[in-house]
Amino acid sequence: MKVDKWVTIPPYLKDGIDPLKRSYPSEINLIVFDVETEAGLPYLLTFYDGNKPTYIKVNPKTILDEFLKYLNENCSKNQTNLVYAHNLQFDLTAILNQYENELFQYLEPLKLEHPLGIFTTIYSQKTWFSQVKLKNCAYVKLIDTGSFFRGSLYKLSRQLNLDHKKRPRPDFVTEGRKPKNREELQKLYNYCRAEILSTYDLAEYILEMHEEYDTYVTMSAPQFASKVFKKHFLNQKIPQIPEKVRWLAERSIHGGRSDTFVECPILIPDVHYYDYNSFYPWAMTKLPPITNGEWEETDDFVDEYEGFYQVSGYVPKCKHSIILKNAGGMTYANDEYVRKAPLSSYELGEALNHDEIEIAEIKGYIWKPSEDAENPFKDYVEKFYELKQKTRKNDPRYQNNKLLLNSLYGKTYQTNRKTDYKEEPRYRWDHKTNSLKRNEIKYKAGGIYLPHIGSWITSMCRAELHDALHKYDGIDCATDSFKTKRNDVPTGEGLGELDHEYTGMLLLIRPKLYLMFSPDVQEEVMCDYGGDLRGWLDVNLSMLEEAGSIRELVPKFALHGFWGSPVQLLRLYLEKKNEYLVEHMNKIRESIRQGRQPRKMEERLRSIRIDWTKEVGLCGWKKGEAIKEWGMCTGACSKCPYAQEF
């Protein structure tokens, strides 16, 4: 996440963030719905209002009429009408399939008028939400349960111990087709009944959380967390950052760091995986008092106060460098000069502590809190961390506390793309000047937009992680975790302390694309196969594919940017290939861009684009180098993984 963009702050946020007064609605009318499709086109619409399911046969042309007809008959203007679906993007685009091209080419689609109602709002960015004004003058909110709890409904119904559990999909549903006979039709209705009741249970569960904290109904977990914070933990206004400082704070906002510090791909035995307990929430407790104070301009680094700086100077060479070059990305300076780099005080202080910058020019602003100032985020985090730690993981309340704990920090730098913009390129060609210019697309600040807080939280975590990478010679890192060969890292259960997650053999392909094998697999590979993982996979991979026991032998993995399964990735590694086939559900905007049918599962050919000649062996040589330097063999492997290449 970075905020190197034009952000406008609405009038109600210009003075700051106020405590919340609005409460839970007195009368709620709850309905849930679901759509079944064949090849992406709707054929069955299901509703449930807490009494009995309603099944309506539809086609692409009739589904919107039937949807609005049902709502007009079952919603009234003297109630708070809430209609939930799990994965609203799928169901809402199916409802609006006749208008999907003209609507969803926009990130915030235009109003849609229909004789039975008007879609006054269709919000279709990271969170999906819609509001409808019906012909009978009732207002209805369409909300995605998936914006509160990620994952499949099948898994969530068990994890949250809902009264009704979603059933496994019948084969024909998985294949994306209608039932062909009476037997399949009965299976469909049984499946849909369990699914719609489970969705209703999940919607009730979400509403019960809102009622417990007496907040009005929200559209997502982060918004819910922000309302709980503002109602129960914010006692005085948090002032908005002044314009003269805001641009610098916004340009120092970046997401979590994901990086590798060894050449990849590489296989490393005896690797220890550590992660921080609630890393971003921990940073929220360490913020300075923020409710009152003043900003002061400075032309030097002031260690005792937090702030933001624009710095020019030389960055010495470092394996785990911390100075980001500019606001436009996560590129770290290394053995080079930076000019006017926007930095928070946390990262600049960490760089100075490790002698990683020689400052030539500096200017910035520091925050001096008043004596009566507070950090309201501290009480919020400590409350929900304590509740989470006291609750068993199989208790649904554990998920509630975890949700509230981890959902708030992102709201401090959330922005929403403004209306009237299609999905446009980042840059455009200016015909007047005959040059490439940045396409200035405007964004609107979210509900508790405090860019200085967002920047301090994320940069504090990057600084803490940087220190750990130095201390323990990190192999790689990903936001709140790192891996190392060291086993002497202090651990604990406290907020922000490190947890030793796992030890095993690491196959690291690139940042956030890795697999960690169990100690038993490591012992087999190192002792029986001389360190040749491919030799072990050649014998055992088919067994993994058939038995589905990947989690037993590969307990930890991350597949960022890879659409396939862990077994598919291992197959590519074994065969030193890049291309693979995967079943993919076409989402609405990629379908519009690529001329595909939305909501349809299609087989796609993908590539991970890995140069296997750059793989590093146990000898420490890349394959291409090892072939040329056979005489430099260290004899570290009883069987060279590259033997077949010579």
PyMOL commands that set and color helices and strands:
alter all, ss='L'
color gray80, all
select helices_A, chain A and resi 11-14+63-74+88-95+97-104+145-147+153-159+171-174+182-212+221-232+243-250+279-285+345-353+376-390+396-407+409-413+451-472+519-528+533-547+550-553+566-575+588-594+612-614+623-628+630-632+643-645
alter helices_A, ss='H'
color red, helices_A
select strands_A, chain A and resi 6-8+16-17+28-38+41-48+53-57+80-85+112-114+117-124+128-134+139-144+238-239+258-260+266-276+293-298+306-315+336-344+358-369+415-417+427-430+435-438+442-445+476-478+481-484+498-510+513-517+556-559+579-585+601-607
alter strands_A, ss='S'
color yellow, strands_A
deselect
rebuild
show_as cartoon
